[in-house]
Amino acid sequence: MTQTTTVQPQGQGRPVIRHPVWCDPASCTAMDGHGHHFSRVIELKALPRCPLGVAVRLSQGTAVADFPLSNVPLVQLSIADDEGELCEVGLYVEMAQELGRLLVRLSPDRRL
């Protein structure tokens, strides 16, 4: 997850971009040293007692000079109801891991 995006010069031609192993080619916008790598979206559908749905995916921007956090991997959470997206937030991987541990501890049967 923490692999960084690297751009390798390729002679006189275009640079070769190395994609993280989780990068989904259909979603990726990283080209010529610009854009973002994205994983496939995982959707958690709304439940009858809660109208909110959640979509989760990984993202990582390409490196930008003088901006050391430009290519830090993030976990993107999008929360929506039946009328559309309500909010989107990016979590650092370490924070997402802590959230995951908390959710497992809260599970009544701990079989998550």
C-alpha positions, 0 to 999 in steps of 0.5 A, a space after each residue: 500500500 505504501 509503494 510510491 508512484 515513480 516516473 522512469 524516463 524512457 529515452 527520448 520518448 514518454 516516461 514510464 509510470 509504475 503503478 501500485 499493485 492495487 491500481 485499477 487500469 480502468 480508473 487510473 488517471 496517472 499519465 505523464 507524471 500527472 493524475 492519480 492512481 485509483 483502486 476499484 471501488 468497494 460499495 457498501 449498500 444502504 441497509 433498511 434501517 439506514 439510508 446511507 451507502 458507503 463507497 471505499 477506494 484507495 488513491 495516490 497522486 503522482 509526485 509533485 516537486 516540493 510537495 512531499 505529501 502529494 503521492 501519499 496513499 489515501 483511503 477515500 470514503 464517499 458517503 451518499 444517500 439515495 439523492 446522491 453524495 453527501 461527503 467524501 473524506 480521505 484518510 491516511 492509511 494509518 488512520 484507516 487501519 485504526 478505524 478498522 481495528 475499532 470497528 472489529 472491536 465493536 463487532 458483536 461477534 468479532 467475525 469481520 
